[in-house]
């Protein structure tokens, strides 16, 4: 993943237990934390859909 920006923002995310369990397993399978997995998935979706600024790619 790209170099971390020092201007990260925190927010609360509510997930149902089944979704959280699936996310925890997925993160574990890829040797990431749940937070890291969520950040990775969001980053990939933004890239795929051309939603990131040009210098972020």
CHARMM-style PDB file with segment names, atoms N, HN, CA, C and O in Angstrom:
ATOM      1  N   UNK     1       0.839  -1.165   0.000  1.00  0.00      PROA
ATOM      2  CA  UNK     1       0.000   0.000   0.000  1.00  0.00      PROA
ATOM      3  C   UNK     1       0.890   1.237   0.000  1.00  0.00      PROA
ATOM      4  O   UNK     1       2.067   1.154   0.351  1.00  0.00      PROA
ATOM      5  N   UNK     2       0.351   2.355  -0.381  1.00  0.00      PROA
ATOM      6  HN  UNK     2      -0.605   2.422  -0.666  1.00  0.00      PROA
ATOM      7  CA  UNK     2       1.110   3.600  -0.470  1.00  0.00      PROA
ATOM      8  C   UNK     2       1.577   4.050   0.913  1.00  0.00      PROA
ATOM      9  O   UNK     2       1.062   3.597   1.935  1.00  0.00      PROA
ATOM     10  N   UNK     3       2.552   4.941   0.923  1.00  0.00      PROA
ATOM     11  HN  UNK     3       2.970   5.308   0.093  1.00  0.00      PROA
ATOM     12  CA  UNK     3       3.067   5.490   2.174  1.00  0.00      PROA
ATOM     13  C   UNK     3       1.931   6.115   2.968  1.00  0.00      PROA
ATOM     14  O   UNK     3       1.084   6.808   2.405  1.00  0.00      PROA
ATOM     15  N   UNK     4       1.912   5.876   4.260  1.00  0.00      PROA
ATOM     16  HN  UNK     4       2.600   5.314   4.718  1.00  0.00      PROA
ATOM     17  CA  UNK     4       0.833   6.383   5.102  1.00  0.00      PROA
ATOM     18  C   UNK     4       0.895   7.891   5.235  1.00  0.00      PROA
ATOM     19  O   UNK     4       1.962   8.476   5.422  1.00  0.00      PROA
ATOM     20  N   UNK     5      -0.261   8.502   5.135  1.00  0.00      PROA
ATOM     21  HN  UNK     5      -1.128   8.028   4.983  1.00  0.00      PROA
ATOM     22  CA  UNK     5      -0.391   9.942   5.293  1.00  0.00      PROA
ATOM     23  C   UNK     5      -0.479  10.257   6.782  1.00  0.00      PROA
ATOM     24  O   UNK     5      -1.180   9.566   7.521  1.00  0.00      PROA
ATOM     25  N   UNK     6       0.220  11.286   7.224  1.00  0.00      PROA
ATOM     26  HN  UNK     6       0.790  11.847   6.624  1.00  0.00      PROA
ATOM     27  CA  UNK     6       0.192  11.639   8.643  1.00  0.00      PROA
ATOM     28  C   UNK     6      -1.124  12.300   9.032  1.00  0.00      PROA
ATOM     29  O   UNK     6      -1.338  12.591  10.208  1.00  0.00      PROA
ATOM     30  N   UNK     7      -1.993  12.537   8.088  1.00  0.00      PROA
ATOM     31  HN  UNK     7      -1.819  12.300   7.132  1.00  0.00      PROA
ATOM     32  CA  UNK     7      -3.268  13.184   8.365  1.00  0.00      PROA
ATOM     33  C   UNK     7      -4.412  12.181   8.311  1.00  0.00      PROA
ATOM     34  O   UNK     7      -5.422  12.427   7.652  1.00  0.00      PROA
ATOM     35  N   UNK     8      -4.261  11.053   8.997  1.00  0.00      PROA
ATOM     36  HN  UNK     8      -3.441  10.853   9.532  1.00  0.00      PROA
ATOM     37  CA  UNK     8      -5.328  10.059   9.010  1.00  0.00      PROA
ATOM     38  C   UNK     8      -6.470  10.552   9.881  1.00  0.00      PROA
ATOM     39  O   UNK     8      -6.281  11.364  10.786  1.00  0.00      PROA
ATOM     40  N   UNK     9      -7.662  10.042   9.587  1.00  0.00      PROA
ATOM     41  HN  UNK     9      -7.816   9.383   8.852  1.00  0.00      PROA
ATOM     42  CA  UNK     9      -8.856  10.414  10.349  1.00  0.00      PROA
ATOM     43  C   UNK     9      -9.465   9.153  10.939  1.00  0.00      PROA
ATOM     44  O   UNK     9      -9.449   8.091  10.317  1.00  0.00      PROA
ATOM     45  N   UNK    10      -9.987   9.279  12.116  1.00  0.00      PROA
ATOM     46  HN  UNK    10     -10.000  10.142  12.622  1.00  0.00      PROA
ATOM     47  CA  UNK    10     -10.644   8.171  12.799  1.00  0.00      PROA
ATOM     48  C   UNK    10     -12.155   8.296  12.659  1.00  0.00      PROA
ATOM     49  O   UNK    10     -12.693   9.402  12.599  1.00  0.00      PROA
ATOM     50  N   UNK    11     -12.837   7.149  12.608  1.00  0.00      PROA
ATOM     51  HN  UNK    11     -12.400   6.250  12.657  1.00  0.00      PROA
ATOM     52  CA  UNK    11     -14.290   7.148  12.597  1.00  0.00      PROA
ATOM     53  C   UNK    11     -14.793   5.818  13.145  1.00  0.00      PROA
ATOM     54  O   UNK    11     -14.052   4.836  13.193  1.00  0.00      PROA
ATOM     55  N   UNK    12     -16.035   5.796  13.551  1.00  0.00      PROA
ATOM     56  HN  UNK    12     -16.636   6.594  13.512  1.00  0.00      PROA
ATOM     57  CA  UNK    12     -16.643   4.593  14.102  1.00  0.00      PROA
ATOM     58  C   UNK    12     -17.337   3.853  12.967  1.00  0.00      PROA
ATOM     59  O   UNK    12     -18.006   4.464  12.134  1.00  0.00      PROA
ATOM     60  N   UNK    13     -17.174   2.542  12.940  1.00  0.00      PROA
ATOM     61  HN  UNK    13     -16.630   2.046  13.616  1.00  0.00      PROA
ATOM     62  CA  UNK    13     -17.823   1.700  11.942  1.00  0.00      PROA
ATOM     63  C   UNK    13     -18.556   0.594  12.668  1.00  0.00      PROA
ATOM     64  O   UNK    13     -17.954  -0.147  13.446  1.00  0.00      PROA
ATOM     65  N   UNK    14     -19.836   0.477  12.426  1.00  0.00      PROA
ATOM     66  HN  UNK    14     -20.325   1.079  11.795  1.00  0.00      PROA
ATOM     67  CA  UNK    14     -20.624  -0.580  13.054  1.00  0.00      PROA
ATOM     68  C   UNK    14     -20.876  -1.680  12.028  1.00  0.00      PROA
ATOM     69  O   UNK    14     -21.360  -1.415  10.927  1.00  0.00      PROA
ATOM     70  N   UNK    15     -20.545  -2.911  12.398  1.00  0.00      PROA
ATOM     71  HN  UNK    15     -20.152  -3.126  13.292  1.00  0.00      PROA
ATOM     72  CA  UNK    15     -20.762  -4.070  11.543  1.00  0.00      PROA
ATOM     73  C   UNK    15     -21.510  -5.137  12.322  1.00  0.00      PROA
ATOM     74  O   UNK    15     -21.345  -5.264  13.535  1.00  0.00      PROA
ATOM     75  N   UNK    16     -22.330  -5.901  11.622  1.00  0.00      PROA
ATOM     76  HN  UNK    16     -22.464  -5.799  10.636  1.00  0.00      PROA
ATOM     77  CA  UNK    16     -22.994  -7.009  12.301  1.00  0.00      PROA
ATOM     78  C   UNK    16     -21.948  -8.096  12.584  1.00  0.00      PROA
ATOM     79  O   UNK    16     -20.881  -8.112  11.971  1.00  0.00      PROA
ATOM     80  N   UNK    17     -22.257  -8.987  13.502  1.00  0.00      PROA
ATOM     81  HN  UNK    17     -23.123  -8.974  14.001  1.00  0.00      PROA
ATOM     82  CA  UNK    17     -21.294  -9.992  13.968  1.00  0.00      PROA
ATOM     83  C   UNK    17     -20.817 -10.905  12.850  1.00  0.00      PROA
ATOM     84  O   UNK    17     -19.642 -11.269  12.812  1.00  0.00      PROA
ATOM     85  N   UNK    18     -21.702 -11.279  11.946  1.00  0.00      PROA
ATOM     86  HN  UNK    18     -22.657 -10.984  11.977  1.00  0.00      PROA
ATOM     87  CA  UNK    18     -21.330 -12.179  10.850  1.00  0.00      PROA
ATOM     88  C   UNK    18     -20.346 -11.504   9.890  1.00  0.00      PROA
ATOM     89  O   UNK    18     -19.378 -12.126   9.452  1.00  0.00      PROA
ATOM     90  N   UNK    19     -20.591 -10.248   9.570  1.00  0.00      PROA
ATOM     91  HN  UNK    19     -21.377  -9.743   9.926  1.00  0.00      PROA
ATOM     92  CA  UNK    19     -19.689  -9.500   8.690  1.00  0.00      PROA
ATOM     93  C   UNK    19     -18.335  -9.311   9.366  1.00  0.00      PROA
ATOM     94  O   UNK    19     -17.294  -9.461   8.726  1.00  0.00      PROA
ATOM     95  N   UNK    20     -18.347  -8.985  10.651  1.00  0.00      PROA
ATOM     96  HN  UNK    20     -19.192  -8.864  11.171  1.00  0.00      PROA
ATOM     97  CA  UNK    20     -17.098  -8.787  11.383  1.00  0.00      PROA
ATOM     98  C   UNK    20     -16.285 -10.071  11.427  1.00  0.00      PROA
ATOM     99  O   UNK    20     -15.066 -10.037  11.255  1.00  0.00      PROA
ATOM    100  N   UNK    21     -16.937 -11.195  11.654  1.00  0.00      PROA
ATOM    101  HN  UNK    21     -17.926 -11.224  11.793  1.00  0.00      PROA
ATOM    102  CA  UNK    21     -16.229 -12.477  11.699  1.00  0.00      PROA
ATOM    103  C   UNK    21     -15.584 -12.780  10.344  1.00  0.00      PROA
ATOM    104  O   UNK    21     -14.441 -13.233  10.288  1.00  0.00      PROA
ATOM    105  N   UNK    22     -16.311 -12.534   9.261  1.00  0.00      PROA
ATOM    106  HN  UNK    22     -17.240 -12.166   9.306  1.00  0.00      PROA
ATOM    107  CA  UNK    22     -15.767 -12.764   7.920  1.00  0.00      PROA
ATOM    108  C   UNK    22     -14.597 -11.842   7.646  1.00  0.00      PROA
ATOM    109  O   UNK    22     -13.603 -12.258   7.051  1.00  0.00      PROA
ATOM    110  N   UNK    23     -14.703 -10.602   8.071  1.00  0.00      PROA
ATOM    111  HN  UNK    23     -15.510 -10.264   8.555  1.00  0.00      PROA
ATOM    112  CA  UNK    23     -13.626  -9.628   7.884  1.00  0.00      PROA
ATOM    113  C   UNK    23     -12.394 -10.003   8.695  1.00  0.00      PROA
ATOM    114  O   UNK    23     -11.270  -9.882   8.208  1.00  0.00      PROA
ATOM    115  N   UNK    24     -12.596 -10.456   9.921  1.00  0.00      PROA
ATOM    116  HN  UNK    24     -13.509 -10.554  10.316  1.00  0.00      PROA
ATOM    117  CA  UNK    24     -11.474 -10.892  10.760  1.00  0.00      PROA
ATOM    118  C   UNK    24     -10.743 -12.079  10.125  1.00  0.00      PROA
ATOM    119  O   UNK    24      -9.513 -12.125  10.124  1.00  0.00      PROA
ATOM    120  N   UNK    25     -11.499 -13.033   9.588  1.00  0.00      PROA
ATOM    121  HN  UNK    25     -12.498 -12.995   9.588  1.00  0.00      PROA
ATOM    122  CA  UNK    25     -10.877 -14.193   8.937  1.00  0.00      PROA
ATOM    123  C   UNK    25     -10.108 -13.763   7.703  1.00  0.00      PROA
ATOM    124  O   UNK    25      -8.979 -14.206   7.492  1.00  0.00      PROA
ATOM    125  N   UNK    26     -10.701 -12.908   6.885  1.00  0.00      PROA
ATOM    126  HN  UNK    26     -11.618 -12.549   7.056  1.00  0.00      PROA
ATOM    127  CA  UNK    26     -10.051 -12.420   5.675  1.00  0.00      PROA
ATOM    128  C   UNK    26      -8.751 -11.697   6.024  1.00  0.00      PROA
ATOM    129  O   UNK    26      -7.716 -11.940   5.403  1.00  0.00      PROA
ATOM    130  N   UNK    27      -8.807 -10.817   7.009  1.00  0.00      PROA
ATOM    131  HN  UNK    27      -9.648 -10.620   7.513  1.00  0.00      PROA
ATOM    132  CA  UNK    27      -7.612 -10.087   7.439  1.00  0.00      PROA
ATOM    133  C   UNK    27      -6.541 -11.057   7.924  1.00  0.00      PROA
ATOM    134  O   UNK    27      -5.369 -10.916   7.577  1.00  0.00      PROA
ATOM    135  N   UNK    28      -6.938 -12.029   8.718  1.00  0.00      PROA
ATOM    136  HN  UNK    28      -7.891 -12.144   9.000  1.00  0.00      PROA
ATOM    137  CA  UNK    28      -5.995 -13.024   9.236  1.00  0.00      PROA
ATOM    138  C   UNK    28      -5.361 -13.820   8.094  1.00  0.00      PROA
ATOM    139  O   UNK    28      -4.160 -14.089   8.116  1.00  0.00      PROA
ATOM    140  N   UNK    29      -6.157 -14.192   7.110  1.00  0.00      PROA
ATOM    141  HN  UNK    29      -7.133 -13.973   7.092  1.00  0.00      PROA
ATOM    142  CA  UNK    29      -5.648 -14.942   5.957  1.00  0.00      PROA
ATOM    143  C   UNK    29      -4.594 -14.159   5.181  1.00  0.00      PROA
ATOM    144  O   UNK    29      -3.697 -14.751   4.579  1.00  0.00      PROA
ATOM    145  N   UNK    30      -4.697 -12.835   5.193  1.00  0.00      PROA
ATOM    146  HN  UNK    30      -5.425 -12.354   5.682  1.00  0.00      PROA
ATOM    147  CA  UNK    30      -3.763 -11.986   4.447  1.00  0.00      PROA
ATOM    148  C   UNK    30      -2.735 -11.304   5.359  1.00  0.00      PROA
ATOM    149  O   UNK    30      -2.039 -10.379   4.941  1.00  0.00      PROA
ATOM    150  N   UNK    31      -2.652 -11.777   6.611  1.00  0.00      PROA
ATOM    151  HN  UNK    31      -3.218 -12.528   6.950  1.00  0.00      PROA
ATOM    152  CA  UNK    31      -1.671 -11.271   7.591  1.00  0.00      PROA
ATOM    153  C   UNK    31      -1.786  -9.757   7.797  1.00  0.00      PROA
ATOM    154  O   UNK    31      -0.782  -9.048   7.868  1.00  0.00      PROA
ATOM    155  N   UNK    32      -3.020  -9.284   7.891  1.00  0.00      PROA
ATOM    156  HN  UNK    32      -3.836  -9.859   7.834  1.00  0.00      PROA
ATOM    157  CA  UNK    32      -3.288  -7.873   8.175  1.00  0.00      PROA
ATOM    158  C   UNK    32      -4.149  -7.775   9.422  1.00  0.00      PROA
ATOM    159  O   UNK    32      -4.796  -8.741   9.828  1.00  0.00      PROA
ATOM    160  N   UNK    33      -4.147  -6.588  10.025  1.00  0.00      PROA
ATOM    161  HN  UNK    33      -3.622  -5.803   9.695  1.00  0.00      PROA
ATOM    162  CA  UNK    33      -5.115  -6.306  11.078  1.00  0.00      PROA
ATOM    163  C   UNK    33      -6.462  -6.047  10.402  1.00  0.00      PROA
ATOM    164  O   UNK    33      -6.520  -5.826   9.193  1.00  0.00      PROA
ATOM    165  N   UNK    34      -7.527  -6.075  11.172  1.00  0.00      PROA
ATOM    166  HN  UNK    34      -7.480  -6.255  12.155  1.00  0.00      PROA
ATOM    167  CA  UNK    34      -8.840  -5.762  10.607  1.00  0.00      PROA
ATOM    168  C   UNK    34      -8.831  -4.335  10.071  1.00  0.00      PROA
ATOM    169  O   UNK    34      -9.351  -4.079   8.985  1.00  0.00      PROA
ATOM    170  N   UNK    35      -8.254  -3.415  10.813  1.00  0.00      PROA
ATOM    171  HN  UNK    35      -7.832  -3.623  11.696  1.00  0.00      PROA
ATOM    172  CA  UNK    35      -8.171  -2.034  10.359  1.00  0.00      PROA
ATOM    173  C   UNK    35      -7.383  -1.945   9.046  1.00  0.00      PROA
ATOM    174  O   UNK    35      -7.792  -1.251   8.115  1.00  0.00      PROA
ATOM    175  N   UNK    36      -6.266  -2.643   8.984  1.00  0.00      PROA
ATOM    176  HN  UNK    36      -5.933  -3.207   9.740  1.00  0.00      PROA
ATOM    177  CA  UNK    36      -5.460  -2.651   7.770  1.00  0.00      PROA
ATOM    178  C   UNK    36      -6.207  -3.249   6.587  1.00  0.00      PROA
ATOM    179  O   UNK    36      -6.080  -2.776   5.458  1.00  0.00      PROA
ATOM    180  N   UNK    37      -6.994  -4.300   6.857  1.00  0.00      PROA
ATOM    181  HN  UNK    37      -7.098  -4.683   7.775  1.00  0.00      PROA
ATOM    182  CA  UNK    37      -7.778  -4.936   5.787  1.00  0.00      PROA
ATOM    183  C   UNK    37      -8.846  -3.995   5.260  1.00  0.00      PROA
ATOM    184  O   UNK    37      -9.045  -3.896   4.049  1.00  0.00      PROA
ATOM    185  N   UNK    38      -9.533  -3.303   6.157  1.00  0.00      PROA
ATOM    186  HN  UNK    38      -9.371  -3.383   7.140  1.00  0.00      PROA
ATOM    187  CA  UNK    38     -10.555  -2.343   5.735  1.00  0.00      PROA
ATOM    188  C   UNK    38      -9.909  -1.241   4.897  1.00  0.00      PROA
ATOM    189  O   UNK    38     -10.439  -0.871   3.850  1.00  0.00      PROA
ATOM    190  N   UNK    39      -8.772  -0.716   5.349  1.00  0.00      PROA
ATOM    191  HN  UNK    39      -8.341  -1.017   6.200  1.00  0.00      PROA
ATOM    192  CA  UNK    39      -8.077   0.337   4.605  1.00  0.00      PROA
ATOM    193  C   UNK    39      -7.647  -0.164   3.227  1.00  0.00      PROA
ATOM    194  O   UNK    39      -7.766   0.562   2.241  1.00  0.00      PROA
ATOM    195  N   UNK    40      -7.150  -1.399   3.154  1.00  0.00      PROA
ATOM    196  HN  UNK    40      -7.054  -1.989   3.955  1.00  0.00      PROA
ATOM    197  CA  UNK    40      -6.721  -1.987   1.885  1.00  0.00      PROA
ATOM    198  C   UNK    40      -7.898  -2.136   0.920  1.00  0.00      PROA
ATOM    199  O   UNK    40      -7.796  -1.763  -0.249  1.00  0.00      PROA
ATOM    200  N   UNK    41      -9.008  -2.679   1.406  1.00  0.00      PROA
ATOM    201  HN  UNK    41      -9.090  -2.982   2.355  1.00  0.00      PROA
ATOM    202  CA  UNK    41     -10.186  -2.887   0.558  1.00  0.00      PROA
ATOM    203  C   UNK    41     -10.718  -1.556   0.037  1.00  0.00      PROA
ATOM    204  O   UNK    41     -11.058  -1.440  -1.140  1.00  0.00      PROA
ATOM    205  N   UNK    42     -10.791  -0.559   0.904  1.00  0.00      PROA
ATOM    206  HN  UNK    42     -10.515  -0.653   1.861  1.00  0.00      PROA
ATOM    207  CA  UNK    42     -11.265   0.758   0.474  1.00  0.00      PROA
ATOM    208  C   UNK    42     -10.315   1.359  -0.549  1.00  0.00      PROA
ATOM    209  O   UNK    42     -10.760   1.903  -1.560  1.00  0.00      PROA
ATOM    210  N   UNK    43      -9.005   1.268  -0.302  1.00  0.00      PROA
ATOM    211  HN  UNK    43      -8.643   0.826   0.518  1.00  0.00      PROA
ATOM    212  CA  UNK    43      -8.005   1.803  -1.222  1.00  0.00      PROA
ATOM    213  C   UNK    43      -8.120   1.149  -2.601  1.00  0.00      PROA
ATOM    214  O   UNK    43      -8.075   1.834  -3.622  1.00  0.00      PROA
ATOM    215  N   UNK    44      -8.269  -0.181  -2.625  1.00  0.00      PROA
ATOM    216  HN  UNK    44      -8.305  -0.738  -1.795  1.00  0.00      PROA
ATOM    217  CA  UNK    44      -8.387  -0.894  -3.900  1.00  0.00      PROA
ATOM    218  C   UNK    44      -9.662  -0.496  -4.643  1.00  0.00      PROA
ATOM    219  O   UNK    44      -9.639  -0.321  -5.861  1.00  0.00      PROA
ATOM    220  N   UNK    45     -10.763  -0.353  -3.927  1.00  0.00      PROA
ATOM    221  HN  UNK    45     -10.782  -0.495  -2.938  1.00  0.00      PROA
ATOM    222  CA  UNK    45     -12.028   0.046  -4.552  1.00  0.00      PROA
ATOM    223  C   UNK    45     -11.929   1.462  -5.126  1.00  0.00      PROA
ATOM    224  O   UNK    45     -12.427   1.726  -6.220  1.00  0.00      PROA
ATOM    225  N   UNK    46     -11.291   2.362  -4.393  1.00  0.00      PROA
ATOM    226  HN  UNK    46     -10.886   2.147  -3.504  1.00  0.00      PROA
ATOM    227  CA  UNK    46     -11.121   3.732  -4.880  1.00  0.00      PROA
ATOM    228  C   UNK    46     -10.250   3.774  -6.135  1.00  0.00      PROA
ATOM    229  O   UNK    46     -10.554   4.497  -7.083  1.00  0.00      PROA
ATOM    230  N   UNK    47      -9.170   2.999  -6.138  1.00  0.00      PROA
ATOM    231  HN  UNK    47      -8.923   2.411  -5.368  1.00  0.00      PROA
ATOM    232  CA  UNK    47      -8.293   2.932  -7.311  1.00  0.00      PROA
ATOM    233  C   UNK    47      -9.042   2.363  -8.510  1.00  0.00      PROA
ATOM    234  O   UNK    47      -8.979   2.918  -9.607  1.00  0.00      PROA
ATOM    235  N   UNK    48      -9.746   1.262  -8.302  1.00  0.00      PROA
ATOM    236  HN  UNK    48      -9.797   0.811  -7.411  1.00  0.00      PROA
ATOM    237  CA  UNK    48     -10.472   0.583  -9.378  1.00  0.00      PROA
ATOM    238  C   UNK    48     -11.500   1.506 -10.034  1.00  0.00      PROA
ATOM    239  O   UNK    48     -11.736   1.425 -11.240  1.00  0.00      PROA
ATOM    240  N   UNK    49     -12.099   2.372  -9.244  1.00  0.00      PROA
ATOM    241  HN  UNK    49     -11.906   2.438  -8.265  1.00  0.00      PROA
ATOM    242  CA  UNK    49     -13.153   3.237  -9.740  1.00  0.00      PROA
ATOM    243  C   UNK    49     -12.697   4.648 -10.068  1.00  0.00      PROA
ATOM    244  O   UNK    49     -13.516   5.534 -10.313  1.00  0.00      PROA
ATOM    245  N   UNK    50     -11.369   4.854 -10.070  1.00  0.00      PROA
ATOM    246  HN  UNK    50     -10.704   4.135  -9.870  1.00  0.00      PROA
ATOM    247  CA  UNK    50     -10.818   6.156 -10.437  1.00  0.00      PROA
ATOM    248  C   UNK    50     -11.209   7.278  -9.496  1.00  0.00      PROA
ATOM    249  O   UNK    50     -11.394   8.416  -9.925  1.00  0.00      PROA
ATOM    250  N   UNK    51     -11.334   6.968  -8.233  1.00  0.00      PROA
ATOM    251  HN  UNK    51     -11.184   6.043  -7.884  1.00  0.00      PROA
ATOM    252  CA  UNK    51     -11.791   7.951  -7.235  1.00  0.00      PROA
ATOM    253  C   UNK    51     -10.664   8.603  -6.441  1.00  0.00      PROA
ATOM    254  O   UNK    51     -10.921   9.472  -5.608  1.00  0.00      PROA
ATOM    255  N   UNK    52      -9.421   8.199  -6.686  1.00  0.00      PROA
ATOM    256  HN  UNK    52      -9.211   7.493  -7.362  1.00  0.00      PROA
ATOM    257  CA  UNK    52      -8.298   8.790  -5.961  1.00  0.00      PROA
ATOM    258  C   UNK    52      -7.681   9.910  -6.800  1.00  0.00      PROA
ATOM    259  O   UNK    52      -7.724   9.857  -8.029  1.00  0.00      PROA
ATOM    260  N   UNK    53      -7.112  10.917  -6.148  1.00  0.00      PROA
ATOM    261  HN  UNK    53      -7.077  10.960  -5.149  1.00  0.00      PROA
ATOM    262  CA  UNK    53      -6.380  11.944  -6.907  1.00  0.00      PROA
ATOM    263  C   UNK    53      -5.230  11.300  -7.661  1.00  0.00      PROA
ATOM    264  O   UNK    53      -4.709  10.272  -7.228  1.00  0.00      PROA
ATOM    265  N   UNK    54      -4.830  11.874  -8.763  1.00  0.00      PROA
ATOM    266  HN  UNK    54      -5.252  12.709  -9.115  1.00  0.00      PROA
ATOM    267  CA  UNK    54      -3.779  11.321  -9.617  1.00  0.00      PROA
ATOM    268  C   UNK    54      -2.492  11.029  -8.848  1.00  0.00      PROA
ATOM    269  O   UNK    54      -1.859  10.002  -9.092  1.00  0.00      PROA
ATOM    270  N   UNK    55      -2.089  11.907  -7.923  1.00  0.00      PROA
ATOM    271  HN  UNK    55      -2.604  12.742  -7.725  1.00  0.00      PROA
ATOM    272  CA  UNK    55      -0.824  11.704  -7.194  1.00  0.00      PROA
ATOM    273  C   UNK    55      -0.918  10.613  -6.139  1.00  0.00      PROA
ATOM    274  O   UNK    55       0.111  10.236  -5.577  1.00  0.00      PROA
ATOM    275  N   UNK    56      -2.100  10.089  -5.843  1.00  0.00      PROA
ATOM    276  HN  UNK    56      -2.935  10.395  -6.300  1.00  0.00      PROA
ATOM    277  CA  UNK    56      -2.278   9.028  -4.845  1.00  0.00      PROA
ATOM    278  C   UNK    56      -2.001   7.657  -5.442  1.00  0.00      PROA
ATOM    279  O   UNK    56      -1.667   6.735  -4.699  1.00  0.00      PROA
ATOM    280  N   UNK    57      -2.127   7.487  -6.746  1.00  0.00      PROA
ATOM    281  HN  UNK    57      -2.399   8.237  -7.350  1.00  0.00      PROA
ATOM    282  CA  UNK    57      -1.915   6.183  -7.392  1.00  0.00      PROA
ATOM    283  C   UNK    57      -0.528   5.768  -7.186  1.00  0.00      PROA
ATOM    284  OT1 UNK    57      -0.129   4.698  -7.645  1.00  0.00      PROA
TER     285      UNK     57
END
